[in-house]
Amino acid sequence: MAIAGVFMFVLLGVVLLSALFAGGALVRAAVRLTNRLLGPAKTEPVDPIEDWDWDGDLEPVPPRRRTRAGAVPVPTHGNGMMIAFLSALASGIVFALLAVLVEELDVGDAVPPGWVVLALVALTAPPGLAALTLLLVMLLPTTLLRAALIALVHHALALFVVLVVVSAVFLVAEVFG
């Protein structure tokens, strides 16, 4: 009996770490996709004459690789995981509060349970977007509007991933079930 409990504890830890890793990757992908949509960051033109060494010898300039600096810097994977965790925590708290409210108001008795869960998820999305936007503004050097766009792209990517996974599970259940 104790071995089964340890196995379940380890399995839960692996699942949570995998979810954190996937959440961090999703945040990083949302930032990269938003940078692709926004284009390069606008920078001030640099005057090459200002730093000219008038009495020095001409030095060959090493070739530079052409890179486009994004409008928002991509967070490290650890920061992406932290942003994903805190955003999921805020959304989970809102979901739990709404679930308690639905239970206290006895709304679930008149509506099928599946629709109640779907409504709770839909009502949790706007506070989740707001929480993710605020986290991005605090943890990344970006503006509020860019962070809101990143949050919107993040939620769209998450919805796409969930739809693909649910479709795959449904297909496997239909074929083998």
N, C-alpha and C positions, 0 to 999 in steps of 0.2 A: 504494500500500500504506500509506503514512504517513497519507494522508487518512482511510482507513478506520479506522485506529487512533485518530486524533483524534476522529472521529465517535463511535466506540464509547465513548471516555473521556467525552465530553460527554454522551452518552446515559445512561451509568451515573451521572454526576453528577445529571442531571435526575431519574432514577428514584429515587436515594437522597434527594434533597431532597423529592421528592413523598411518599416514604414517611415521612420525618421530619415533614412538614407534616400528613399524615394521622394519624400517631401522636400528635402534639400535639393535634390536634382530637379524637381518640378519648379521650385523657386528660381533656381539658376536658369532653367530653360525659359521661364517667363521673362526674366530680365533680358536674356539674350534676344528673344523674339521681339520684345518691346524695343530694344536698341535697334534691331533691324528695321522695325516700323518707323522709329523716330529719326533714324539717320545719325550721322556723327555729331558729336558735341560741337557747339559753336565756340570758337576760341578767338582771342584777340590776335590780330596780326602782329608778328614779331619783326622788329626792325633789325636787319642783319648788320647794318652799319654801326649800331650802338655798341656791339661787343667786338668790334674790329680791333685787332692788334696792329697798329700802324707801323711799329718798328720791328715787328717779328717776321720770321720767314713764313712763307706760305706752306701750310701743312695740308697733306691730302685728307680729304673728308672721307671717312669710311662710308661705304654704301649702307643705307638704311632700308630695312624691310618696311614696306608700306602697310601700315596697320591703321584701321579706323578706330579711333577712340569712341567708345559708345557714350551716349548721353547719360547713362547711369552705369557706374562701375558694377561689374558682376561680383556678387559676394563670394567669399570662399565657401567651400562646401560645409564647413562647420557653422559659419554664419547663416547659410541657407537652411541648415537643419534647425538652428535655433529659431529662425524666423518661422519656419513651418511648424515647429512644436508650439511656440507661443500663440500663433494664429489658431492652430487646432485646439489649444487649451481654451482660448477665448470663445471659439465657436462651440466647443463642448459645454462650457458653462452656460452660454445662452440657450443651447438646446435643452440642457437639464432644467433650467428655469422655465422655459416654455412647456416642457413636458409636465412639470409639477403644476403649472397653471392649467393646462388642459385636464389633468387628472382632478384637480380641485373643482373645476367648473363642470365636470362630467360631460364634456363635449364628445369624448370618445364613444359614448353609448349610442349616439344618434348616427354616427358615421362609421363605416368599416375601418378596422385598425390600419390597414395598408394606406388608406387615404390620410389618416391622422399623421402617420410617420412622414408621408410625402409632404404634407402641409408644414410639419415641424421643420423638415429639412429646407423647404422653400423659405420659411420665415427666418431661418438661421443664416441664410446667405447674405442679406444686407449687413447685419452686424459683423459677419465674418469678413466681408469686403472692407468695412470700415476699420476693423482691427488690423487686417493685413496692411492696409494703406498707412495707418498710423505707425505700425512697426517698421515698414519700409522707410518712412520719412525719418524716423528716429535712428535707424541703424545704417542707412545708406545715405550718402550725400546726394540727395535728389529733392525735387520739388513735390508739392502735394499732388499736382495733376499728373506728373509722370508716375508717381507711386500708385495713384488710383488706376492708371492705365495698366501698370504691371499687375496690380491685384485683379483687375478684370481679365487680363490674359491668363493669369494663374488659375482663376476659377474656371475659365473656358477650357484650359488644358486639363484640369482635374475632372471636369465633366466629361470630356472626351475619353480620358483614361477609364473612368468608371463605366461609361457606356460600352467601351470595347471589352472590358473585363466581364461585365454582366452579359453581353452578347455571346462571348466565348463560353461562359458557364452555361448559358441557356442552350447553346448549340450542342455542347458536350452532353448535357442532360437529355436533350431530345434524341441524340444519336444512340447513346448508351443506356438511356433510362427507359 
